[in-house]
Amino acid sequence: MSKRNAGFYTGSGRGEHSKISSAAALLTMTDSSEARAIDAHAPDLMAYIKSIKPPIFPETVEPALVEQGKMIFENTCQRCHGSYGDQASYPNYLIPVSEVGTDPLPANAHFALNEFESWYNGSWYGVSAPTARFATEGGYLPLR
């Protein structure tokens, strides 16, 4: 999440990630004062999410297999999923559904209701700095 430029695997939810996350609480808010209180905590939530590290692998690691897997990853996966280590990178490629070769429904219909996109992008979330927006992107963002 710390390197991705979109909040969701469909490439939607770009901009300020804390606003994208706080929007999930919309269905349970009673009024705008509650929305402000939730929004005040959103940066803390995002900082926590970005601080989470994967657990240490509990089994014995075989160096020869690690090297073999590293070469496979670098030659076939890294272009889309990014690199790890001191020079870590994440390319943020939105891969077209036709190239992924999987079910296009989630990517094409994730936010197919234009009413939601129009409302969100025209609301406080989409117009006040730092901004956030939703748009149907028609592809998938490789997971990290």
C-alpha positions in Angstrom: 0.0 0.0 0.0 2.9 2.4 0.7 3.9 2.4 -3.0 0.5 1.9 -4.7 -1.2 4.9 -6.2 -4.7 3.4 -6.0 -6.6 2.0 -3.1 -8.1 -1.0 -4.8 -6.9 -3.8 -7.1 -9.1 -2.5 -9.9 -7.0 0.7 -10.0 -9.9 2.8 -8.5 -9.5 5.0 -5.5 -6.7 7.3 -6.4 -5.4 10.3 -4.4 -5.4 10.7 -0.7 -5.6 7.1 0.7 -6.9 8.2 4.1 -9.9 9.8 2.5 -10.6 6.6 0.5 -10.5 4.6 3.7 -12.7 7.0 5.7 -15.3 6.9 3.0 -15.9 3.3 3.9 -17.5 4.6 7.1 -20.2 6.6 5.2 -22.8 3.9 5.6 -22.6 4.2 9.4 -22.3 7.9 9.9 -25.1 9.8 11.5 -24.1 13.4 10.5 -21.2 15.6 9.3 -19.7 16.0 12.8 -19.2 12.2 13.0 -17.7 12.3 9.5 -15.2 15.0 10.7 -14.3 12.9 13.7 -13.7 9.8 11.6 -11.7 11.8 9.1 -9.5 13.1 11.8 -8.4 9.6 12.6 -7.9 8.5 9.0 -4.3 9.5 8.7 -3.5 7.4 11.8 -5.2 4.4 10.3 -3.2 4.8 7.1 0.0 5.2 9.1 -0.8 1.9 10.9 -1.6 0.1 7.7 1.7 1.3 6.1 3.6 0.2 9.2 2.5 -3.4 9.0 5.3 -5.8 8.0 4.9 -9.4 6.8 5.6 -12.1 9.4 9.0 -13.8 9.4 8.8 -17.1 7.5 8.8 -19.8 10.3 10.4 -22.6 8.4 14.0 -23.2 7.3 14.9 -21.4 4.2 17.0 -23.1 1.5 19.3 -20.6 -0.1 19.4 -22.4 -3.4 15.6 -22.4 -3.7 15.5 -18.7 -2.7 18.0 -17.8 -5.4 16.0 -19.9 -8.0 12.8 -18.2 -7.0 14.4 -14.8 -7.0 15.6 -15.3 -10.6 12.1 -16.5 -11.7 10.5 -13.5 -10.0 12.9 -11.0 -11.5 12.4 -12.4 -15.0 8.7 -13.0 -15.0 7.0 -11.0 -12.2 9.0 -7.9 -11.3 7.9 -5.9 -14.3 4.3 -5.7 -12.9 4.7 -6.5 -9.2 7.8 -4.3 -8.5 11.1 -5.0 -6.8 12.0 -5.6 -3.2 15.1 -4.7 -1.1 17.0 -1.5 -0.6 16.1 -0.2 -4.1 12.4 -1.3 -3.9 10.1 0.0 -6.5 6.5 -0.5 -7.6 5.5 0.5 -11.2 1.8 1.0 -10.6 0.9 -0.5 -13.9 -2.8 -0.8 -14.6 -3.0 -4.1 -16.5 -5.9 -4.2 -19.1 -8.4 -6.9 -18.4 -7.7 -8.3 -21.9 -4.1 -8.9 -20.9 -4.8 -10.4 -17.5 -7.2 -12.9 -19.1 -9.5 -13.2 -16.1 -13.1 -12.3 -15.4 -13.6 -8.7 -16.5 -16.7 -8.1 -14.4 -15.0 -6.8 -11.2 -12.8 -4.4 -13.1 -15.4 -3.1 -15.4 -18.2 -2.9 -12.9 -16.3 -2.0 -9.6 -17.9 1.4 -9.5 -20.1 1.2 -12.6 -22.7 3.2 -10.9 -21.8 6.6 -12.2 -24.0 8.2 -9.5 -21.5 7.1 -6.8 -18.5 8.3 -8.8 -20.1 11.6 -9.5 -21.2 12.1 -5.9 -17.9 11.1 -4.4 -15.7 13.1 -6.9 -17.9 16.2 -6.4 -18.1 15.8 -2.6 -15.7 17.0 0.1 -13.6 13.9 -0.5 -13.0 14.8 -4.2 -12.7 18.6 -4.0 -10.9 19.5 -0.8 -7.1 19.1 -0.6 -5.6 16.6 -0.5 -8.1 15.2 -3.0 -9.2 11.6 -3.7 -11.3 10.2 -6.6 -13.0 7.2 -7.9 -13.2 6.1 -11.5 -13.8 2.8 -13.3 -10.3 2.0 -14.7 -11.0 -1.2 -16.7 -8.0 -3.1 -15.5 -6.2 -4.6 -12.5 -3.4 -3.2 -10.4 -0.9 -6.0 -9.5 -0.9 -6.8 -5.8 2.3 -6.4 -3.8 
